[in-house]
Amino acid sequence: MTFFKSKVVLITGSGGGLGRYLAGAYLEAGAQVVLCDIHEEKLKAAEEGLSGKGPVFAQKVDVADEESVKGLFKATVNKFGRIDVVVNNAAIFDALAPVGKTDKVLWDRVISVNLTGNFVVSKEAVNQFLAQEPQGGNIVNIGSIAGTKGYFAGITYTASKHALRGMTMNIASYYGKKGIRCNLVQPGGMDTELYKELEGNMEAEGLILLGGNCPALKDGSIMVPLDKMSSLIMFLSSDSASSLNGQILNADNGMVSSA
Ligand SMILES: NC(=O)c1ccc[n+]([C@@H]2O[C@H](COP(=O)([O-])OP(=O)(O)OC[C@H]3O[C@@H](n4cnc5c(N)ncnc54)[C@H](O)[C@@H]3O)[C@@H](O)[C@H]2O)c1
């Protein structure tokens, strides 16, 4: 598979489960890949693990910090000359906290990473896509089925992922005619670290709501393997999907539509 030959692909949160796997898949398809993550050790491990597969550039970034993101884009263009694909993948979870139990500090942090981070990265991405020759590029946002329903997460993660739907359609509307596409993938479940460090601290009320509304979570049928998720994201960012813009795809084995 070489259909990303020489393309430059930047993936946020690529020290983590999906981001790291996806980076490896793009490298195998011939891309040059930019890894970035706030977590230095995870980033280093991803860089070491992936550099044998192809050209990799890694830089620590906090997607919530505009200066940090600007530095990343500048360094990427210095290194590779352009950017073709940006995957907005970095996110944090909210431990299923409902509005009445959500500290504003938690709200601010989750919104700053999951929503403002997505905005800041998208802003740098479209301006780079417009400035380069040939012009254009692709953004794939990673949302969640929590962006479609009300019970898959707490108030903050739910609000942040719902907002990505609007952001995706807005970018597609404004920039589609300028050769820029923006689509949103909403995963069901994936076997990663996202929830693990919060496992013992999840809000009990949220867990009951989740279990009651979504048996697929308990029997595991909502889980999507990382290779399947990566193929979908790569397809959306490829020329084969050139007619898809502003699309919102639930990658959940059909669970939300049948619930
Ligand atoms: N795992 C699931 O079941 C699931 C379900 C639905 C949606 N998602 C979404 O999939 C995407 C990938 O998540 P994952 O499951 O691989 O989780 P993960 O925790 O393994 O990876 C997320 C990565 O983002 C990084 N990150 C966090 N804050 C950051 C910041 N401020 N700046 C830069 N990097 C930062 C983390 O260090 C981590 O490496 C996320 O957008 C998540 O919301 C995951």
Ligand as a Chemical Component Dictionary entry (heavy atoms), coordinates in Angstrom:
data_LIG
# 
_chem_comp.id                   LIG 
_chem_comp.type                 NON-POLYMER 
_chem_comp.pdbx_formal_charge   0 
_chem_comp.three_letter_code    LIG 
# 
loop_
_chem_comp_atom.comp_id 
_chem_comp_atom.atom_id 
_chem_comp_atom.alt_atom_id 
_chem_comp_atom.type_symbol 
_chem_comp_atom.charge 
_chem_comp_atom.model_Cartn_x 
_chem_comp_atom.model_Cartn_y 
_chem_comp_atom.model_Cartn_z 
_chem_comp_atom.pdbx_ordinal 
LIG N1  N1  N 0  -10.502 4.548  23.324 1  
LIG C1  C1  C 0  -11.796 4.639  23.056 2  
LIG O1  O1  O 0  -12.583 3.743  23.404 3  
LIG C2  C2  C 0  -12.322 5.840  22.312 4  
LIG C3  C3  C 0  -13.692 5.869  22.004 5  
LIG C4  C4  C 0  -14.183 6.946  21.293 6  
LIG C5  C5  C 0  -13.339 7.957  20.888 7  
LIG N2  N2  N 1  -12.023 7.920  21.213 8  
LIG C6  C6  C 0  -11.168 9.021  20.740 9  
LIG O2  O2  O 0  -10.056 8.489  20.044 10 
LIG C7  C7  C 0  -8.962  9.411  20.132 11 
LIG C8  C8  C 0  -7.686  8.678  20.528 12 
LIG O3  O3  O 0  -7.801  8.239  21.855 13 
LIG P1  P1  P 0  -7.092  6.917  22.379 14 
LIG O4  O4  O 0  -8.170  5.971  22.685 15 
LIG O5  O5  O -1 -5.990  6.519  21.492 16 
LIG O6  O6  O 0  -6.534  7.458  23.788 17 
LIG P2  P2  P 0  -5.064  7.543  24.383 18 
LIG O7  O7  O 0  -5.235  8.105  25.743 19 
LIG O8  O8  O 0  -4.357  6.248  24.224 20 
LIG O9  O9  O 0  -4.347  8.610  23.418 21 
LIG C9  C9  C 0  -4.579  9.997  23.501 22 
LIG C10 C10 C 0  -3.224  10.688 23.433 23 
LIG O10 O10 O 0  -3.443  12.112 23.465 24 
LIG C11 C11 C 0  -2.389  12.673 24.242 25 
LIG N3  N3  N 0  -2.771  13.995 24.735 26 
LIG C12 C12 C 0  -3.606  14.283 25.774 27 
LIG N4  N4  N 0  -3.645  15.599 25.973 28 
LIG C13 C13 C 0  -2.840  16.174 25.031 29 
LIG C14 C14 C 0  -2.480  17.501 24.735 30 
LIG N5  N5  N 0  -2.946  18.531 25.466 31 
LIG N6  N6  N 0  -1.632  17.744 23.707 32 
LIG C15 C15 C 0  -1.134  16.695 22.977 33 
LIG N7  N7  N 0  -1.430  15.413 23.223 34 
LIG C16 C16 C 0  -2.275  15.155 24.242 35 
LIG C17 C17 C 0  -2.177  11.675 25.373 36 
LIG O11 O11 O 0  -0.919  11.847 25.999 37 
LIG C18 C18 C 0  -2.313  10.356 24.631 38 
LIG O12 O12 O 0  -1.056  9.878  24.187 39 
LIG C19 C19 C 0  -9.412  10.498 21.110 40 
LIG O13 O13 O 0  -9.863  11.626 20.375 41 
LIG C20 C20 C 0  -10.572 9.866  21.845 42 
LIG O14 O14 O 0  -11.482 10.810 22.358 43 
LIG C21 C21 C 0  -11.489 6.883  21.919 44 
# 
loop_
_chem_comp_bond.comp_id 
_chem_comp_bond.atom_id_1 
_chem_comp_bond.atom_id_2 
_chem_comp_bond.value_order 
_chem_comp_bond.pdbx_ordinal 
LIG N1  C1  SING 1  
LIG C1  O1  DOUB 2  
LIG C1  C2  SING 3  
LIG C2  C3  SING 4  
LIG C2  C21 DOUB 5  
LIG C3  C4  DOUB 6  
LIG C4  C5  SING 7  
LIG C5  N2  DOUB 8  
LIG N2  C6  SING 9  
LIG N2  C21 SING 10 
LIG C6  O2  SING 11 
LIG C6  C20 SING 12 
LIG O2  C7  SING 13 
LIG C7  C8  SING 14 
LIG C7  C19 SING 15 
LIG C8  O3  SING 16 
LIG O3  P1  SING 17 
LIG P1  O4  DOUB 18 
LIG P1  O5  SING 19 
LIG P1  O6  SING 20 
LIG O6  P2  SING 21 
LIG P2  O7  DOUB 22 
LIG P2  O8  SING 23 
LIG P2  O9  SING 24 
LIG O9  C9  SING 25 
LIG C9  C10 SING 26 
LIG C10 O10 SING 27 
LIG C10 C18 SING 28 
LIG O10 C11 SING 29 
LIG C11 N3  SING 30 
LIG C11 C17 SING 31 
LIG N3  C12 SING 32 
LIG N3  C16 SING 33 
LIG C12 N4  DOUB 34 
LIG N4  C13 SING 35 
LIG C13 C14 SING 36 
LIG C13 C16 DOUB 37 
LIG C14 N5  SING 38 
LIG C14 N6  DOUB 39 
LIG N6  C15 SING 40 
LIG C15 N7  DOUB 41 
LIG N7  C16 SING 42 
LIG C17 O11 SING 43 
LIG C17 C18 SING 44 
LIG C18 O12 SING 45 
LIG C19 O13 SING 46 
LIG C19 C20 SING 47 
LIG C20 O14 SING 48 
# 
